[in-house]
Amino acid sequence: MKLKRYFWPVVATATIVLSVWLLLRELHGLSLEKVGDSLAAIPALHWVCAGISTLVAYAALAGYDRVALLHLGKRIGWLFITICSFTTYALSHNIGASVVSGGVVRYRAYSTKGLSPAEIGLLVAFCSFTFILGTVTLIGVVLVIDPDVVLRFADLLPLSASRATGVFLLLLVALYLIGSLLRLRPLHIGRFAIVYPSLHVTLSQIAVGASELLGAAGIIYFALPEAGNPGYLIVLGIFLMSFSAALISHVPGGLGVLELVFLMGLPDMADADVIAALLVFRLFYLIVPLVMAVVVVLLFERSRFRSEDVNDEI
């Protein structure tokens, strides 16, 4: 038990140290002045587009909870879902351990709407699977359309194998859809029954899972200069690899991991331009939402505290 408890923290710490060391090697000689110049060179329209991409990403994240509640047969107002989802992901993206941190926020919020701990646990698991489904779908699409994206990270696989991998991933998604269409029987584990989602729910899962990642990658794409920019599809492919690596490593905010993977994946672009784009991403996708989420949590807990005081007086 002790080994299991310390395993992921050790992995995350080691990943941060290794990533920072490799990142410092990549950024040797890069000045803050160059990064500042790159930030100043981003056109106003691109700042607006990056902001819109952020809204798309967080609107899709609200869809995660909405689809999960639809599967559970629970009706909760859109505003409550949006605020809860925004707060959950703004905190978990920065803190890390999204299942744990996200579960705590969702439990505090959805328990006020009558959801049981078991239902909230299923909601968290469903949202996590929606993210995986969206990631697998987009990776499959990128590898099928532009398989040479893997060559940016050394000759990992032949192009034919890369495209074949993409086809395989899309077939897995197709099998999930077919299972939904056939309405397979529930899977019983002890007292719990895992019910296969309806076709409407599975299609919604793919839509919101993909939309969130498309929006997040759009922030970086619009913040990059046109010179040397390989195009949105390549940026999306690099983002999927870097974001997945950051989540697997359990590094809070993907510290160092995102930067390292993007610098490796965009060798034709100036390091200062890449770092500037990632700073914009961190500002829009991580820092600003985190500040807003902390305010929401404080206001929510304050209202709960006052409500409990009133009940105690009664």
GIJOJO-V47695 format. One line per field, one symbol per residue. ss: DSSP state (A for helix, B for strand, O for the rest). psi: psi as a letter, one per 40 degrees, with the letter a starting at -180 (. if undefined). burial: # if it has 24 or more other ideal C-beta (glycine too) atoms within 12 Angstrom, else .. A space follows every 50 residues. Layout:
ss = ???
psi = ???
burial = ???
This chain:
ss = OAAAAAAAAAAAAAAAAAAAAAAAAAOOOOOAAAAAAAAAOOOAAAAAAA AAAAAAAAAAAAAAAAAAAAAAOOOOOAAAAAAAAAAAAAAAAAAOOAAA AAAAAAAAAAAAAOOOAAAAAAAAAAAAAAAAAAAAAAAAAAAAAOAAAA AAAOOOOOAAAAAAAAAAAAAAAAAAAAAAAOOOOOBBBOOBBBOOOOAA AAAAAAAAAAAAAAAAAAAAAAAOOOOOOOOAAAAAAAAAAAAAAAAAAO OAAAOOAAAAAAAAAOOOOOAAAAAAAAAAAAAAAAAAAAAAAAAAAAAA AAAAAAAAAAAAAO
psi = dddddeddddddddddddddddddddehehidddddddddehiddddddd dddddddddddddddddddddefhhiiddddddddddddddddddafddd dddddddddedeeehidddddddddddddddddddddddddddddgeedd eefigdiidddddddddddddddddddddddegiiihhgbeihhhhiidd ddddddddddddddddddddddeiidheheidddddddddddddddddef hhefhdddddddddegdeihdddddddddddddddddddddddddddddd ddddddddddddd.
burial = ...........#..##..#...#..##..#....#..##..#...#..## #.####################.#.#...####################. ##########....#...##########################.##### .##........##.##..##..#..##..#................#... #########################...##.################.## ################..##################.###..#..##..# ..............
